[in-house]
Amino acid sequence: MARISQAEFEQLAHEHVPFVGMLGIQVESLEAGRASIRIPFREDFIRPGGTVSGPVQMALADIVMYAVVLSLIGRVELAVTTNLTCNFLRRPKPVDLIGRGQILKLGKRLAVGEVLLYSEGDPEPVAHVTCTYSIPPTAQEPVAIAPPPSPTEAH
């Protein structure tokens, strides 16, 4: 069972990440370690050549991975992307874009997952994305910080 509901995630995304709200994302499914999210097609997503732009594709992949991570750790708003690698496989058609993601590894501080992007109605992926998220320490887990060197050690 997911630790955040579809409705909670959509509200969080729309209210606290304004760019996501502008994209009009729709969560199609959210379960523990998996998510499927749709971005409805808009003409302003098109780049020269008649394809959906790379930044729109990467934004979808990132928000899918955010949902995947929060589905496992709950509403931790400060979980953030530390790495996102996108392999564009084919030109997306000018239709809705769908991202389906899953967790590959969840640790105490990092989560690694992958997202496949699809043009609506096409079974072949248009992009493959791997993503790493940083999970902030909880209040129960103090962060060990090394003390600064003493003036005599600094030389």
VEXSE-295787 format. One line per 2 residues: number of its first residue (from 1); their letters; for each residue x, y, z of N, C-alpha, C. Coordinates in steps of 0.1 Angstrom, whole numbers, plus 5000, padded with zeros to 4 digits. Atoms other than C-alpha are relative to their C-alpha. Layout:
BEGIN
NUM = A = X:Y:Z:X:Y:Z:X:Y:Z  ...
END
This chain:
BEGIN
1 = MA = 5008:4988:5000:5000:5000:5000:5009:5013:5000  4992:4987:5001:5013:5035:4991:4999:5008:5013
3 = RI = 5000:4992:4988:5022:5058:5019:4995:5014:4997  5007:4988:5004:5006:5087:5000:4990:4997:4990
5 = SQ = 5010:5003:5009:4974:5087:4982:5001:5008:4987  5000:4993:5012:4968:5098:4946:4996:5014:5002
7 = AE = 5005:4986:4997:4948:5128:4958:5010:5008:5007  4990:4992:4993:4974:5138:4983:5012:5004:4992
9 = FE = 4989:4997:5008:5002:5135:4958:4997:5011:4990  5004:4989:5009:4983:5156:4932:4999:5013:5006
11 = QL = 5001:4988:4993:4976:5182:4957:5014:5006:5004  4986:4996:4997:5012:5183:4969:5007:5006:4987
13 = AH = 4993:4996:5012:5025:5185:4933:4994:5013:4995  5006:4988:5006:5000:5212:4922:5003:5012:5009
15 = EH = 4998:4989:4991:5004:5234:4953:5014:5004:5003  4986:4997:4996:5041:5231:4961:5010:5000:4989
17 = VP = 4991:5000:5011:5056:5227:4927:4992:5006:4988  5009:4993:5010:5039:5253:4905:5002:4996:4985
19 = FV = 4997:5005:5013:5056:5241:4873:4992:4988:4997  5008:5013:5001:5039:5207:4878:4986:5004:4998
21 = GM = 5014:4995:5002:5006:5225:4882:4997:5005:4986  5002:4994:5014:5011:5243:4849:5000:4988:4990
23 = LG = 5000:5011:5009:5018:5209:4832:4986:4993:5000  5013:5007:4999:4984:5196:4843:5000:4985:5002
25 = IQ = 4998:5014:4999:4996:5162:4854:4987:4993:5006  5011:5008:4995:4971:5135:4861:5006:4986:5005
27 = VE = 4995:5012:4995:4980:5106:4884:4990:4989:4996  5009:5011:5004:4966:5074:4868:5001:4989:5010
29 = SL = 4999:5010:4990:4979:5050:4894:5012:5003:5009  4990:4998:4990:5000:5051:4926:4999:4989:5010
31 = EA = 4999:5011:4990:5010:5021:4946:5014:4999:5005  4987:5001:4993:5040:5012:4968:5011:4997:4989
33 = GR = 4988:5003:5009:5071:5016:4946:4997:5002:4985  5004:4999:5014:5052:5023:4913:4990:5012:4998
35 = AS = 5009:4989:5003:5034:5052:4896:4998:5001:4985  5003:4997:5014:5018:5061:4863:4993:5013:5000
37 = IR = 5004:4987:5000:5013:5097:4855:4999:5005:4985  5003:4995:5013:4999:5115:4824:5001:5015:4999
39 = IP = 5000:4986:5003:5006:5149:4810:4991:5002:4987  5009:4997:5011:4977:5160:4787:5008:5008:4989
41 = FR = 4994:4993:5011:4990:5171:4753:4996:5015:4999  5002:4985:5003:4993:5209:4746:5008:5004:4988
43 = ED = 4992:4995:5011:5004:5226:4715:5013:5007:5004  4988:4993:4996:5030:5246:4734:5011:4990:5005
45 = FI = 4990:5010:4997:5048:5213:4742:5009:4997:4988  4994:5005:5012:5058:5209:4706:5013:5009:4997
47 = RP = 4988:4993:5004:5093:5218:4694:5001:4998:4985  4999:5002:5014:5105:5221:4658:5002:4985:4997
49 = GG = 5000:5014:5004:5100:5188:4640:4987:4993:5004  5013:5005:4997:5065:5183:4655:5000:4990:5011
51 = TV = 4999:5010:4989:5076:5163:4686:4999:5007:5014  5001:4995:4987:5071:5168:4723:5014:5003:5005
53 = SG = 4986:4996:4996:5101:5187:4737:5006:4992:5011  4992:5007:4990:5128:5171:4758:4997:5005:5015
55 = PV = 5002:4995:4986:5122:5194:4789:4986:4995:5005  5013:5005:4995:5085:5183:4790:5002:4985:5004
57 = QM = 4998:5014:4998:5096:5146:4788:5007:4998:5014  4992:5002:4988:5122:5150:4816:4992:5005:5012
59 = AL = 5008:4995:4988:5097:5170:4838:4990:4989:5004  5009:5011:4997:5072:5141:4835:5008:4989:5007
61 = AD = 4992:5011:4993:5099:5115:4844:5004:5004:5014  4996:4995:4986:5110:5136:4874:4988:4999:5009
63 = IV = 5011:5000:4992:5075:5140:4887:4995:4985:5003  5003:5015:4998:5068:5102:4882:5009:4995:5011
65 = MY = 4991:5006:4990:5099:5094:4902:4997:5006:5014  5004:4993:4987:5089:5119:4930:4988:4992:5006
67 = AV = 5011:5008:4995:5056:5100:4932:5004:4986:5005  4995:5013:4996:5074:5066:4933:5006:5001:5014
69 = VL = 4993:4999:4987:5096:5077:4961:4991:5003:5012  5010:4997:4989:5068:5093:4982:4991:4989:5002
71 = SL = 5009:5011:4997:5047:5062:4977:5006:4990:5010  4994:5009:4991:5073:5044:4998:5004:5007:5013
73 = IG = 4996:4993:4988:5084:5071:5023:4990:5009:5006  5010:4990:4995:5053:5092:5027:5003:5014:4995
75 = RV = 4999:4986:5004:5049:5129:5024:5013:5006:5006  4987:4994:4996:5086:5140:5026:5003:5010:4989
77 = EL = 4999:4990:5011:5085:5172:5005:5014:5003:4996  4986:4996:5003:5122:5178:5007:5008:4988:4994
79 = AV = 4993:5010:5008:5131:5145:4989:5002:5007:4986  4997:4993:5013:5149:5159:4958:5008:4992:4991
81 = TT = 4992:5007:5011:5164:5148:4925:5014:5003:5002  4986:4997:5001:5201:5144:4926:5006:4996:4987
83 = NL = 4995:5003:5013:5205:5128:4892:4988:4995:4992  5011:5005:5009:5183:5122:4862:5007:4999:4986
85 = TC = 4994:5003:5013:5196:5106:4830:4989:4995:4991  5011:5003:5009:5173:5105:4800:5006:4995:4987
87 = NF = 4996:5005:5013:5178:5084:4769:4987:5001:4992  5011:4998:5009:5155:5096:4742:5001:4989:4989
89 = LR = 5000:5012:5008:5145:5065:4722:4994:5003:4986  5008:4997:5012:5120:5078:4696:4993:5013:5002
91 = RP = 5008:4987:4999:5101:5110:4687:4987:4997:5006  5014:5002:4995:5070:5112:4709:4990:5007:4990
93 = KP = 5011:4995:5009:5038:5118:4689:4994:5012:5008  5006:4989:4993:5019:5150:4696:4986:4996:5006
95 = VD = 5011:5006:4992:4995:5132:4720:5004:5001:5015  4997:5000:4986:4993:5128:4758:5013:4991:5002
97 = LI = 4988:5007:4997:5026:5116:4773:4997:4993:5013  5002:5008:4988:5025:5088:4799:5013:4995:5006
99 = GR = 4988:5005:4994:5052:5080:4824:4997:4989:5010  5002:5011:4991:5054:5047:4842:5013:4997:5007
101 = GQ = 4987:5002:4992:5080:5044:4870:4999:4990:5011  4999:5010:4989:5092:5020:4895:5013:5002:5008
103 = IL = 4988:4999:4992:5117:5019:4923:5010:4988:4997  4990:5011:5002:5149:4999:4918:5007:4997:5013
105 = KL = 4994:5002:4987:5165:5005:4952:4996:5012:5009  5003:4990:4990:5154:5023:4983:5009:4998:5012
107 = GK = 4991:5000:4988:5181:5031:5009:4995:5010:5010  5003:4991:4989:5181:5053:5040:5001:5015:4994
109 = RL = 4998:4986:5005:5194:5084:5020:4998:5002:4986  5002:4999:5015:5190:5076:4983:4990:4990:4995
111 = AV = 5009:5009:5007:5163:5061:4961:5004:5001:4985  4997:5001:5014:5170:5049:4926:4989:4993:4993
113 = GE = 5011:5006:5007:5144:5042:4901:5001:5003:4985  5000:4998:5014:5135:5041:4864:4986:5004:4996
115 = VL = 5012:4996:5006:5108:5056:4843:5000:4998:4985  5002:5001:5015:5096:5047:4808:4989:5010:4996
117 = LY = 5009:4990:5005:5078:5074:4788:4994:4994:4987  5008:5005:5012:5051:5065:4762:4991:5011:4994
119 = SE = 5011:4992:5007:5030:5084:4736:4988:4992:5002  5013:5007:4998:4994:5076:4743:4997:4992:4988
121 = GD = 5004:5009:5011:4983:5046:4723:5011:4993:4993  4988:5007:5006:5018:5034:4714:5007:4992:5011
123 = PE = 4994:5009:4990:5032:5004:4732:5015:5001:5001  4986:4999:5000:5068:5013:4724:5004:5013:5008
125 = PV = 4996:4988:4992:5086:5037:4749:5007:5010:4991  4993:4990:5007:5098:5070:4736:5013:5005:5008
127 = AH = 4988:4997:4992:5123:5075:4765:5002:4991:5011  4997:5008:4988:5140:5056:4793:5008:5009:5009
129 = VT = 4994:4991:4990:5150:5076:4824:5004:4992:5012  4996:5005:4987:5170:5066:4854:5001:5012:5009
131 = CT = 5001:4988:4992:5167:5089:4884:5004:4996:5014  4996:5001:4986:5182:5092:4919:4994:5011:5008
133 = YS = 5005:4990:4991:5165:5110:4947:5007:4999:5013  4994:4999:4986:5181:5122:4980:4988:5001:5010
135 = IP = 5010:5000:4990:5160:5115:5010:5006:5007:5012  4994:4992:4988:5165:5140:5039:4999:4991:5012
137 = PT = 5000:5008:4987:5174:5126:5073:4987:5004:5008  5012:4997:4991:5144:5124:5097:5005:5006:5013
139 = AQ = 4997:4994:4987:5143:5141:5130:5006:4989:5010  4995:5011:4991:5151:5107:5147:5014:4996:4996
141 = EP = 4987:5004:5004:5183:5103:5127:5009:5013:4999  4992:4988:5000:5207:5131:5136:5011:4998:4990
143 = VA = 4990:5000:5010:5232:5140:5109:5014:5002:5007  4987:4999:4994:5268:5135:5120:5008:5010:4992
145 = IA = 4992:4990:5007:5288:5166:5112:5014:5001:5007  4986:4999:4995:5326:5166:5117:5002:5014:5006
147 = PP = 4996:4987:4995:5338:5194:5139:5010:5007:4992  4989:4993:5008:5359:5221:5122:5013:4997:5007
149 = PS = 4987:5002:4994:5396:5217:5126:5004:5011:5009  4995:4990:4991:5412:5235:5155:5010:5009:4993
151 = PT = 4991:4991:5007:5434:5265:5145:5014:4993:4999  4986:5006:5001:5466:5244:5152:5000:4989:4990
153 = EA = 5001:5011:5009:5453:5215:5130:4999:5006:4985  5003:4994:5013:5444:5239:5101:5013:5002:4992
155 = H = 4988:4997:5007:5481:5245:5092:5007:4988:4995
END
